[in-house]
Amino acid sequence: MSSNFSAANAPALDPASQAELQKFLEQENSKARIQSQIHTFTQLCWDKCISSIGNRLSNNEEACLTNCVERFLDTSIYIVKRLESQQHH
């Protein structure tokens, strides 16, 4: 998702309000990207780990899902920290 927001789109806003709105839109776009990633990895982990649908997860399925989710979280945290460090340089 990309934002097409510019000063021309909101001529009635003062520069501080425009900057605040731009920041808000960027945050919302980031949230949308994260939600999309969560959906993608949920589907990937489900497809990888669940062999059949029943009343309960097997021990192997549960362990696989836990490991898959933990790797996703580890990777996401790494990426966020990496992006933050790049923004500060």
N, C-alpha and C positions, 0 to 999 in steps of 0.2 A: 504494500500500500504506500502510496506517496501522496503527499499533501501538495495541492496546488495553491495554497494560501500565499498571498502576497499583499503588500500594502495597497495595491490597486483594488483588491477584492474587498477591502474594508476601509474605505476612505474616511469614514466618520470616526474611526478610532485614533486616539493619540498614539505616538510611538511606543510608550510604555505598555499600553493596552494591547497594541499589535504584537509586541514581543511576548507578552504574557499569553496571548491567544496562540501564538506560534508554538510556544513551549508546551502548552496544553495539548495542542494537536499532535505534536511529536510524541508526547507521552501516551496519548490514546493510540496512535499508530504502533508504538512499541508494545502496548498491551495486546493489541490485535495480533501482532506477529507472534507474541509469546503464546497466546491462546491457540493460534494455528499450529505452532510447534507442539504444544501439549496434545492437541488432537492427533497430529501425525504420529507422535511417539506412542501415544496410547494405542493407536491402531497397529503400529509396528510391534509393540510388546505383546499385544493380544494375539496377533497372527503368529508371532514367534513362539509363544509360550502355551497357548491354550489348544489342546488337541481335540477336546470334545466338551460339549456343554452338559453340565450335570448339576446336581444339587450343591456340590462343593468343589472347590479347587483341590486337585491332588497336591501332595507335598512338593512334587517336582514342579508343578505349574506355579504354585505359590512362590517357591524359591526363584524360579525363572523370572516371574513378574517383578519380584522384589529387586533382583539383580538388574534387570532391564531398566526399571525406574531409577534405581540408584545411579546407574551409568548415565542415564539421561540427565539427572540432576547435576552430577559431577561435571558433565560436559557443558551444560547450560551455565553453571557458575563460572567455569573456566572461560567460556566465551564472553560472558558479561564483564568479567574482570579484565580480560584482554582488551575488549572494546573501550572500557573506561580508561585503561592506561594509555591507549592510543589517543583518546580525546584530550588527555592532559598534556600531550607532547606537541 
